[in-house]
Amino acid sequence: MSETPRVAVVAGARTPFSKAGAQLRKHRALDLGVHAVDGLLDKADIDPGIVDTLVFGIVVVDARVPHLAREVNFKSRLPDSTRSLTITDNCITSASGIELVVDSIRAGRAEVGIAGGVESMSNPSVLMSKKASSVFLQAAAARSLGDRLKIFSKLRPKDIVPQAPGVEEPSTGLSMGEHTELMVKEWKISREEQDEIAYRSHMNAAAATEDGRLVAEIVPLDGFDRDTMIRPDTSMEKLTKLPPVFDPTPSGTLTAGNSSPLTDGAAVVMLMAEDRAKAEGLEPLAFVRDVEFVGIDPADGLLMGPGVAVPRLLRRSGLDLDDIDIIEMHEAFGGQVACNLAAWEQGWQEPPIGKVDRTKLNPLGSSISVGHPFAATGARIVTTLANEMARRDSRYGLVSICGAGATAAALILER
């Protein structure tokens, strides 16, 4: 990726994050996305007319809104002339959106862009069985009421039981949690280490909420100005008592406490060419130095992609792990974090890059405590990192995100 023009992160915004079925359950994905985009325009304090492109994603796709980005465009304050692109790339969706906007700006096709994503896990599209779908389609084409009734008579009660979207990997039939149980067993990660990662996530997020750092990212909605799943009163003792979820045998270690929850929420980040940011009188929070995306074999560990992406990115950028001031690592599961930290330290499919200073890791908490709306997580993490880098005047920040489908994204921000 060319270093000119430099692409600045000038602002980020998001809704509060809440557990699926809770505080944000009445808002569909479109509503949440519009709220985040308009909130970002307010935070950046710019004329919406200067936004050239919107790349906006979703993982649990709402079949009623197939081109979500364009509808967000229409319902927000963005002009109709903004080019809008809907993407889906599992947990790295909005990181991929950032890459697309950065590339457009560096190629000179845009000067100002927004990237982000949303999930409303409370309002997924409910599916029919294959048989029911076929019957309803045939009935719609029938010419008479009698023909329709004859077609409908083929249905049985079991055929019309609604089916919620699944969380299993289509390629393997296992969920992300089940895959992570396999990973922690292979890497010999203890339950205690996973619980410690979860505990630190909640403590750091609670502190960052109370001192206003996380709240500063949030555009309040329905009276909520903070994430609702952070547990400042949790403890290692409480986490230890939770039962395993994905492997109920005595060897199971993943629990509801050390796993990220199903989450409703939206997040977006605004990117600008450096010269355009100066012209608009905006002080960049940070600049996108480089990005790396990888895919691996699920059999090697579904969520082990960061073990490849981060070493490759650092090597290409000429940086060492010690050069990084803040590391923002997506916490799909405490076990996934621990496995990839071990891969960085020991070497795996790439040479080792060293041991992470835990004081640099997720200083404001991450997905276990804050939440994980799949398509929004990349934009949330980049917003958190860029803001914290500006507060500390840090030189380098690292983003690491694993993804379902055995993918990963890594980004370096610099000041």
One Martini backbone bead per residue (centre of mass of N, CA, C, O) as a GRO file, in nm:
protein
  415
    1MET     BB    1   0.095   0.038   0.024
    2SER     BB    2   0.082   0.350  -0.013
    3GLU     BB    3   0.203   0.648   0.159
    4THR     BB    4   0.045   0.814  -0.070
    5PRO     BB    5  -0.165   0.941   0.088
    6ARG     BB    6  -0.235   1.004   0.393
    7VAL     BB    7  -0.448   0.837   0.635
    8ALA     BB    8  -0.696   0.960   0.843
    9VAL     BB    9  -0.815   0.950   1.169
   10VAL     BB   10  -1.080   1.175   1.282
   11ALA     BB   11  -1.323   0.968   1.365
   12GLY     BB   12  -1.558   0.817   1.605
   13ALA     BB   13  -1.860   0.603   1.631
   14ARG     BB   14  -2.128   0.482   1.857
   15THR     BB   15  -2.313   0.279   2.003
   16PRO     BB   16  -2.430   0.123   2.230
   17PHE     BB   17  -2.379  -0.184   2.388
   18SER     BB   18  -2.584  -0.488   2.377
   19LYS     BB   19  -2.755  -0.742   2.456
   20ALA     BB   20  -2.931  -0.959   2.318
   21GLY     BB   21  -3.265  -0.871   2.402
   22ALA     BB   22  -3.238  -0.584   2.517
   23GLN     BB   23  -3.205  -0.245   2.504
   24LEU     BB   24  -3.192  -0.274   2.156
   25ARG     BB   25  -3.432  -0.460   2.040
   26LYS     BB   26  -3.613  -0.235   1.872
   27HIS     BB   27  -3.360  -0.217   1.683
   28ARG     BB   28  -3.260  -0.215   1.383
   29ALA     BB   29  -2.990  -0.209   1.189
   30LEU     BB   30  -3.060   0.051   1.040
   31ASP     BB   31  -3.099   0.231   1.287
   32LEU     BB   32  -2.816   0.197   1.408
   33GLY     BB   33  -2.655   0.297   1.164
   34VAL     BB   34  -2.772   0.583   1.149
   35HIS     BB   35  -2.692   0.672   1.434
   36ALA     BB   36  -2.386   0.647   1.392
   37VAL     BB   37  -2.346   0.832   1.146
   38ASP     BB   38  -2.470   1.092   1.265
   39GLY     BB   39  -2.280   1.096   1.509
   40LEU     BB   40  -2.020   1.131   1.344
   41LEU     BB   41  -2.091   1.400   1.211
   42ASP     BB   42  -2.101   1.548   1.481
   43LYS     BB   43  -1.814   1.489   1.585
   44ALA     BB   44  -1.667   1.609   1.325
   45ASP     BB   45  -1.804   1.866   1.214
   46ILE     BB   46  -1.935   1.829   0.916
   47ASP     BB   47  -2.012   1.824   0.593
   48PRO     BB   48  -2.181   1.568   0.446
   49GLY     BB   49  -2.107   1.644   0.138
   50ILE     BB   50  -1.790   1.533   0.159
   51VAL     BB   51  -1.880   1.241   0.140
   52ASP     BB   52  -1.786   0.990  -0.085
   53THR     BB   53  -1.786   0.722   0.113
   54LEU     BB   54  -1.963   0.408   0.202
   55VAL     BB   55  -1.862   0.137   0.419
   56PHE     BB   56  -2.102  -0.119   0.502
   57GLY     BB   57  -2.177  -0.373   0.750
   58ILE     BB   58  -2.292  -0.727   0.769
   59VAL     BB   59  -2.372  -1.056   0.885
   60VAL     BB   60  -2.673  -1.057   0.979
   61VAL     BB   61  -2.872  -1.055   0.735
   62ASP     BB   62  -3.125  -0.848   0.608
   63ALA     BB   63  -3.352  -0.938   0.367
   64ARG     BB   64  -3.506  -0.650   0.363
   65VAL     BB   65  -3.186  -0.522   0.343
   66PRO     BB   66  -2.955  -0.583   0.110
   67HIS     BB   67  -2.863  -0.260   0.089
   68LEU     BB   68  -2.767  -0.114   0.360
   69ALA     BB   69  -2.582   0.127   0.294
   70ARG     BB   70  -2.787   0.283   0.119
   71GLU     BB   71  -3.002   0.317   0.344
   72VAL     BB   72  -2.821   0.470   0.535
   73ASN     BB   73  -2.773   0.698   0.344
   74PHE     BB   74  -3.073   0.794   0.315
   75LYS     BB   75  -3.138   0.818   0.643
   76SER     BB   76  -2.920   0.998   0.662
   77ARG     BB   77  -2.712   1.295   0.611
   78LEU     BB   78  -2.626   1.190   0.364
   79PRO     BB   79  -2.578   1.210   0.047
   80ASP     BB   80  -2.685   1.062  -0.247
   81SER     BB   81  -2.384   1.079  -0.378
   82THR     BB   82  -2.288   0.865  -0.207
   83ARG     BB   83  -2.096   0.599  -0.206
   84SER     BB   84  -2.230   0.263  -0.159
   85LEU     BB   85  -2.119  -0.026   0.043
   86THR     BB   86  -2.187  -0.363   0.093
   87ILE     BB   87  -2.059  -0.581   0.352
   88THR     BB   88  -1.919  -0.924   0.422
   89ASP     BB   89  -1.665  -1.048   0.693
   90ASN     BB   90  -1.744  -1.098   0.951
   91CYS     BB   91  -1.543  -0.987   1.213
   92ILE     BB   92  -1.380  -0.808   0.968
   93THR     BB   93  -1.564  -0.609   0.817
   94SER     BB   94  -1.473  -0.311   0.907
   95ALA     BB   95  -1.178  -0.357   0.833
   96SER     BB   96  -1.237  -0.393   0.531
   97GLY     BB   97  -1.366  -0.114   0.500
   98ILE     BB   98  -1.112   0.045   0.568
   99GLU     BB   99  -0.941  -0.059   0.339
  100LEU     BB  100  -1.121   0.049   0.106
  101VAL     BB  101  -1.100   0.349   0.182
  102VAL     BB  102  -0.796   0.377   0.184
  103ASP     BB  103  -0.753   0.293  -0.111
  104SER     BB  104  -0.924   0.520  -0.237
  105ILE     BB  105  -0.755   0.753  -0.128
  106ARG     BB  106  -0.472   0.662  -0.240
  107ALA     BB  107  -0.597   0.660  -0.547
  108GLY     BB  108  -0.797   0.930  -0.570
  109ARG     BB  109  -1.124   0.860  -0.544
  110ALA     BB  110  -1.094   0.987  -0.252
  111GLU     BB  111  -1.112   1.189   0.067
  112VAL     BB  112  -1.389   1.083   0.204
  113GLY     BB  113  -1.469   0.832   0.460
  114ILE     BB  114  -1.683   0.556   0.565
  115ALA     BB  115  -1.655   0.297   0.820
  116GLY     BB  116  -1.856  -0.005   0.900
  117GLY     BB  117  -2.105  -0.150   1.136
  118VAL     BB  118  -2.371  -0.404   1.206
  119GLU     BB  119  -2.592  -0.540   1.472
  120SER     BB  120  -2.913  -0.731   1.513
  121MET     BB  121  -2.961  -0.997   1.715
  122SER     BB  122  -3.271  -0.934   1.785
  123ASN     BB  123  -3.328  -0.909   1.437
  124PRO     BB  124  -3.347  -1.158   1.266
  125SER     BB  125  -3.383  -1.350   1.008
  126VAL     BB  126  -3.639  -1.571   0.954
  127LEU     BB  127  -3.650  -1.904   0.868
  128MET     BB  128  -3.725  -2.155   0.650
  129SER     BB  129  -3.778  -2.431   0.527
  130LYS     BB  130  -3.737  -2.579   0.230
  131LYS     BB  131  -4.026  -2.679   0.203
  132ALA     BB  132  -4.175  -2.417   0.273
  133SER     BB  133  -4.051  -2.242   0.054
  134SER     BB  134  -4.156  -2.409  -0.184
  135VAL     BB  135  -4.459  -2.389  -0.122
  136PHE     BB  136  -4.488  -2.078  -0.125
  137LEU     BB  137  -4.391  -2.041  -0.417
  138GLN     BB  138  -4.608  -2.215  -0.550
  139ALA     BB  139  -4.853  -2.058  -0.437
  140ALA     BB  140  -4.785  -1.783  -0.571
  141ALA     BB  141  -4.826  -1.927  -0.872
  142ALA     BB  142  -5.103  -1.983  -0.839
  143ARG     BB  143  -5.436  -1.947  -0.993
  144SER     BB  144  -5.590  -2.066  -0.739
  145LEU     BB  145  -5.726  -2.142  -0.440
  146GLY     BB  146  -5.728  -2.449  -0.479
  147ASP     BB  147  -5.429  -2.477  -0.551
  148ARG     BB  148  -5.319  -2.359  -0.291
  149LEU     BB  149  -5.445  -2.561  -0.093
  150LYS     BB  150  -5.307  -2.808  -0.211
  151ILE     BB  151  -5.019  -2.712  -0.151
  152PHE     BB  152  -5.054  -2.662   0.160
  153SER     BB  153  -5.116  -2.968   0.232
  154LYS     BB  154  -4.803  -3.050   0.245
  155LEU     BB  155  -4.789  -2.938   0.515
  156ARG     BB  156  -4.624  -2.948   0.829
  157PRO     BB  157  -4.561  -2.835   1.134
  158LYS     BB  158  -4.242  -2.875   1.109
  159ASP     BB  159  -4.212  -2.689   0.846
  160ILE     BB  160  -4.300  -2.401   1.017
  161VAL     BB  161  -4.057  -2.383   1.183
  162PRO     BB  162  -3.856  -2.157   1.280
  163GLN     BB  163  -3.523  -2.035   1.175
  164ALA     BB  164  -3.245  -1.945   1.305
  165PRO     BB  165  -2.953  -1.834   1.279
  166GLY     BB  166  -2.652  -1.972   1.269
  167VAL     BB  167  -2.312  -2.047   1.433
  168GLU     BB  168  -2.206  -2.228   1.232
  169GLU     BB  169  -1.975  -2.362   1.033
  170PRO     BB  170  -2.020  -2.459   0.714
  171SER     BB  171  -1.736  -2.618   0.680
  172THR     BB  172  -1.766  -2.785   0.986
  173GLY     BB  173  -2.022  -2.757   1.207
  174LEU     BB  174  -1.884  -2.558   1.400
  175SER     BB  175  -1.836  -2.349   1.639
  176MET     BB  176  -1.635  -2.115   1.766
  177GLY     BB  177  -1.627  -2.241   2.048
  178GLU     BB  178  -1.549  -2.527   1.961
  179HIS     BB  179  -1.287  -2.445   1.826
  180THR     BB  180  -1.157  -2.316   2.080
  181GLU     BB  181  -1.143  -2.574   2.242
  182LEU     BB  182  -0.934  -2.699   2.056
  183MET     BB  183  -0.716  -2.483   2.085
  184VAL     BB  184  -0.665  -2.491   2.399
  185LYS     BB  185  -0.574  -2.783   2.399
  186GLU     BB  186  -0.333  -2.756   2.204
  187TRP     BB  187  -0.206  -2.496   2.379
  188LYS     BB  188  -0.252  -2.525   2.687
  189ILE     BB  189  -0.498  -2.358   2.805
  190SER     BB  190  -0.620  -2.227   3.078
  191ARG     BB  191  -0.885  -2.128   3.260
  192GLU     BB  192  -0.742  -1.905   3.421
  193GLU     BB  193  -0.640  -1.738   3.182
  194GLN     BB  194  -0.916  -1.676   3.062
  195ASP     BB  195  -1.034  -1.536   3.315
  196GLU     BB  196  -0.821  -1.311   3.332
  197ILE     BB  197  -0.892  -1.175   3.066
  198ALA     BB  198  -1.183  -1.111   3.146
  199TYR     BB  199  -1.130  -0.948   3.399
  200ARG     BB  200  -0.956  -0.725   3.267
  201SER     BB  201  -1.170  -0.629   3.074
  202HIS     BB  202  -1.374  -0.528   3.287
  203MET     BB  203  -1.189  -0.339   3.448
  204ASN     BB  204  -1.100  -0.155   3.211
  205ALA     BB  205  -1.386  -0.076   3.114
  206ALA     BB  206  -1.486   0.045   3.377
  207ALA     BB  207  -1.271   0.267   3.399
  208ALA     BB  208  -1.328   0.392   3.106
  209THR     BB  209  -1.617   0.473   3.183
  210GLU     BB  210  -1.578   0.650   3.439
  211ASP     BB  211  -1.357   0.850   3.284
  212GLY     BB  212  -1.490   0.869   2.965
  213ARG     BB  213  -1.351   0.721   2.722
  214LEU     BB  214  -1.588   0.542   2.617
  215VAL     BB  215  -1.820   0.749   2.619
  216ALA     BB  216  -1.695   0.933   2.389
  217GLU     BB  217  -1.790   0.726   2.151
  218ILE     BB  218  -2.091   0.765   2.230
  219VAL     BB  219  -2.425   0.758   2.107
  220PRO     BB  220  -2.693   0.807   2.250
  221LEU     BB  221  -2.962   0.561   2.340
  222ASP     BB  222  -3.237   0.547   2.516
  223GLY     BB  223  -3.049   0.666   2.766
  224PHE     BB  224  -2.779   0.536   2.660
  225ASP     BB  225  -2.408   0.601   2.735
  226ARG     BB  226  -2.341   0.286   2.771
  227ASP     BB  227  -2.231  -0.011   2.825
  228THR     BB  228  -2.422  -0.307   2.954
  229MET     BB  229  -2.188  -0.559   3.005
  230ILE     BB  230  -2.030  -0.439   3.220
  231ARG     BB  231  -1.846  -0.585   3.516
  232PRO     BB  232  -1.730  -0.438   3.805
  233ASP     BB  233  -1.823  -0.696   4.010
  234THR     BB  234  -1.636  -0.889   3.926
  235SER     BB  235  -1.453  -1.207   3.958
  236MET     BB  236  -1.263  -1.479   3.978
  237GLU     BB  237  -1.462  -1.637   4.146
  238LYS     BB  238  -1.709  -1.603   3.962
  239LEU     BB  239  -1.581  -1.716   3.700
  240THR     BB  240  -1.510  -2.005   3.813
  241LYS     BB  241  -1.827  -2.095   3.854
  242LEU     BB  242  -1.867  -2.127   3.564
  243PRO     BB  243  -1.986  -2.308   3.315
  244PRO     BB  244  -1.948  -2.478   3.052
  245VAL     BB  245  -2.063  -2.452   2.704
  246PHE     BB  246  -1.905  -2.628   2.460
  247ASP     BB  247  -1.779  -2.827   2.696
  248PRO     BB  248  -1.928  -3.035   2.942
  249THR     BB  249  -1.682  -3.147   3.021
  250PRO     BB  250  -1.408  -3.143   3.232
  251SER     BB  251  -1.236  -3.003   2.978
  252GLY     BB  252  -1.394  -2.754   2.986
  253THR     BB  253  -1.338  -2.369   2.955
  254LEU     BB  254  -1.577  -2.231   2.816
  255THR     BB  255  -1.762  -1.942   2.898
  256ALA     BB  256  -1.966  -1.675   2.947
  257GLY     BB  257  -1.727  -1.509   3.086
  258ASN     BB  258  -1.488  -1.585   2.844
  259SER     BB  259  -1.703  -1.466   2.638
  260SER     BB  260  -1.854  -1.325   2.389
  261PRO     BB  261  -2.143  -1.163   2.324
  262LEU     BB  262  -2.435  -1.119   2.196
  263THR     BB  263  -2.472  -0.819   1.987
  264ASP     BB  264  -2.578  -0.485   1.985
  265GLY     BB  265  -2.458  -0.267   1.717
  266ALA     BB  266  -2.269   0.035   1.614
  267ALA     BB  267  -1.987   0.136   1.390
  268VAL     BB  268  -1.770   0.424   1.306
  269VAL     BB  269  -1.531   0.568   1.066
  270MET     BB  270  -1.325   0.846   0.979
  271LEU     BB  271  -1.168   0.916   0.662
  272MET     BB  272  -0.869   1.105   0.548
  273ALA     BB  273  -0.698   1.300   0.379
  274GLU     BB  274  -0.463   1.494   0.502
  275ASP     BB  275  -0.523   1.757   0.343
  276ARG     BB  276  -0.829   1.757   0.399
  277ALA     BB  277  -0.815   1.777   0.703
  278LYS     BB  278  -0.674   2.050   0.707
  279ALA     BB  279  -0.894   2.204   0.544
  280GLU     BB  280  -1.114   2.125   0.782
  281GLY     BB  281  -0.966   2.153   1.070
  282LEU     BB  282  -0.846   1.861   1.137
  283GLU     BB  283  -0.727   1.644   1.387
  284PRO     BB  284  -0.559   1.377   1.384
  285LEU     BB  285  -0.544   1.083   1.562
  286ALA     BB  286  -0.446   0.905   1.310
  287PHE     BB  287  -0.265   0.673   1.101
  288VAL     BB  288  -0.265   0.457   0.833
  289ARG     BB  289  -0.008   0.245   0.759
  290ASP     BB  290  -0.125  -0.068   0.773
  291VAL     BB  291  -0.230  -0.389   0.632
  292GLU     BB  292  -0.372  -0.727   0.714
  293PHE     BB  293  -0.480  -1.028   0.541
  294VAL     BB  294  -0.614  -1.358   0.628
  295GLY     BB  295  -0.607  -1.711   0.550
  296ILE     BB  296  -0.699  -2.030   0.687
  297ASP     BB  297  -0.711  -2.338   0.815
  298PRO     BB  298  -0.943  -2.458   1.029
  299ALA     BB  299  -0.764  -2.703   1.130
  300ASP     BB  300  -0.546  -2.492   1.264
  301GLY     BB  301  -0.749  -2.276   1.368
  302LEU     BB  302  -0.997  -2.066   1.330
  303LEU     BB  303  -0.863  -1.818   1.539
  304MET     BB  304  -0.536  -1.802   1.424
  305GLY     BB  305  -0.477  -1.560   1.228
  306PRO     BB  306  -0.303  -1.357   1.405
  307GLY     BB  307  -0.048  -1.550   1.398
  308VAL     BB  308   0.001  -1.430   1.098
  309ALA     BB  309  -0.073  -1.127   1.049
  310VAL     BB  310   0.107  -0.974   1.253
  311PRO     BB  311   0.393  -1.067   1.172
  312ARG     BB  312   0.371  -0.970   0.879
  313LEU     BB  313   0.317  -0.670   0.935
  314LEU     BB  314   0.567  -0.604   1.101
  315ARG     BB  315   0.777  -0.688   0.895
  316ARG     BB  316   0.686  -0.493   0.664
  317SER     BB  317   0.710  -0.230   0.865
  318GLY     BB  318   0.971  -0.253   1.055
  319LEU     BB  319   0.855  -0.381   1.326
  320ASP     BB  320   0.822  -0.426   1.667
  321LEU     BB  321   0.654  -0.507   1.944
  322ASP     BB  322   0.806  -0.284   2.118
  323ASP     BB  323   0.697  -0.037   1.937
  324ILE     BB  324   0.428  -0.085   2.066
  325ASP     BB  325   0.197   0.086   2.275
  326ILE     BB  326  -0.081  -0.040   2.158
  327ILE     BB  327  -0.309  -0.325   2.202
  328GLU     BB  328  -0.582  -0.428   1.995
  329MET     BB  329  -0.771  -0.719   2.092
  330HIS     BB  330  -0.987  -0.931   2.000
  331GLU     BB  331  -1.247  -1.093   2.219
  332ALA     BB  332  -1.399  -1.364   2.156
  333PHE     BB  333  -1.193  -1.519   2.348
  334GLY     BB  334  -0.977  -1.588   2.586
  335GLY     BB  335  -0.851  -1.832   2.435
  336GLN     BB  336  -0.782  -1.686   2.170
  337VAL     BB  337  -0.587  -1.485   2.287
  338ALA     BB  338  -0.386  -1.687   2.416
  339CYS     BB  339  -0.309  -1.842   2.157
  340ASN     BB  340  -0.193  -1.593   1.998
  341LEU     BB  341   0.018  -1.509   2.202
  342ALA     BB  342   0.171  -1.777   2.183
  343ALA     BB  343   0.234  -1.757   1.880
  344TRP     BB  344   0.405  -1.501   1.897
  345GLU     BB  345   0.617  -1.614   2.101
  346GLN     BB  346   0.683  -1.910   1.958
  347GLY     BB  347   0.566  -1.959   1.702
  348TRP     BB  348   0.430  -2.082   1.387
  349GLN     BB  349   0.377  -1.978   1.068
  350GLU     BB  350   0.563  -1.776   1.207
  351PRO     BB  351   0.779  -1.603   1.345
  352PRO     BB  352   0.862  -1.481   1.626
  353ILE     BB  353   0.780  -1.160   1.823
  354GLY     BB  354   0.694  -1.208   2.121
  355LYS     BB  355   0.608  -1.069   2.424
  356VAL     BB  356   0.337  -0.939   2.580
  357ASP     BB  357   0.252  -0.653   2.732
  358ARG     BB  358  -0.027  -0.642   2.928
  359THR     BB  359  -0.044  -0.323   2.962
  360LYS     BB  360  -0.098  -0.289   2.636
  361LEU     BB  361  -0.358  -0.466   2.660
  362ASN     BB  362  -0.655  -0.357   2.652
  363PRO     BB  363  -0.695  -0.077   2.841
  364LEU     BB  364  -1.037  -0.065   2.769
  365GLY     BB  365  -1.093  -0.320   2.681
  366SER     BB  366  -1.328  -0.553   2.521
  367SER     BB  367  -1.547  -0.785   2.390
  368ILE     BB  368  -1.625  -0.926   2.656
  369SER     BB  369  -1.732  -0.649   2.784
  370VAL     BB  370  -1.846  -0.459   2.551
  371GLY     BB  371  -1.865  -0.630   2.282
  372HIS     BB  372  -1.990  -0.817   1.959
  373PRO     BB  373  -2.065  -0.673   1.676
  374PHE     BB  374  -1.937  -0.808   1.424
  375ALA     BB  375  -1.927  -0.560   1.202
  376ALA     BB  376  -1.830  -0.335   1.434
  377THR     BB  377  -1.554  -0.404   1.572
  378GLY     BB  378  -1.335  -0.264   1.399
  379ALA     BB  379  -1.438   0.030   1.443
  380ARG     BB  380  -1.425   0.025   1.748
  381ILE     BB  381  -1.121  -0.033   1.779
  382VAL     BB  382  -1.012   0.208   1.614
  383THR     BB  383  -1.140   0.424   1.786
  384THR     BB  384  -1.013   0.352   2.056
  385LEU     BB  385  -0.716   0.369   1.965
  386ALA     BB  386  -0.703   0.656   1.846
  387ASN     BB  387  -0.790   0.804   2.102
  388GLU     BB  388  -0.562   0.693   2.289
  389MET     BB  389  -0.325   0.794   2.124
  390ALA     BB  390  -0.396   1.094   2.153
  391ARG     BB  391  -0.388   1.108   2.463
  392ARG     BB  392  -0.075   0.982   2.471
  393ASP     BB  393   0.101   1.020   2.220
  394SER     BB  394   0.139   0.783   2.038
  395ARG     BB  395   0.304   0.612   1.785
  396TYR     BB  396   0.191   0.301   1.814
  397GLY     BB  397  -0.073   0.085   1.683
  398LEU     BB  398  -0.254  -0.228   1.733
  399VAL     BB  399  -0.455  -0.449   1.533
  400SER     BB  400  -0.653  -0.749   1.631
  401ILE     BB  401  -0.852  -0.980   1.421
  402CYS     BB  402  -1.065  -1.229   1.432
  403GLY     BB  403  -1.236  -1.479   1.215
  404ALA     BB  404  -1.465  -1.616   1.078
  405GLY     BB  405  -1.348  -1.846   0.841
  406ALA     BB  406  -1.042  -1.818   0.893
  407THR     BB  407  -0.963  -1.513   0.976
  408ALA     BB  408  -0.776  -1.189   0.947
  409ALA     BB  409  -0.684  -0.872   1.106
  410ALA     BB  410  -0.439  -0.603   1.055
  411LEU     BB  411  -0.329  -0.294   1.217
  412ILE     BB  412  -0.153   0.020   1.174
  413LEU     BB  413  -0.104   0.292   1.381
  414GLU     BB  414  -0.004   0.645   1.355
  415ARG     BB  415   0.186   0.962   1.478
   0.00000   0.00000   0.00000
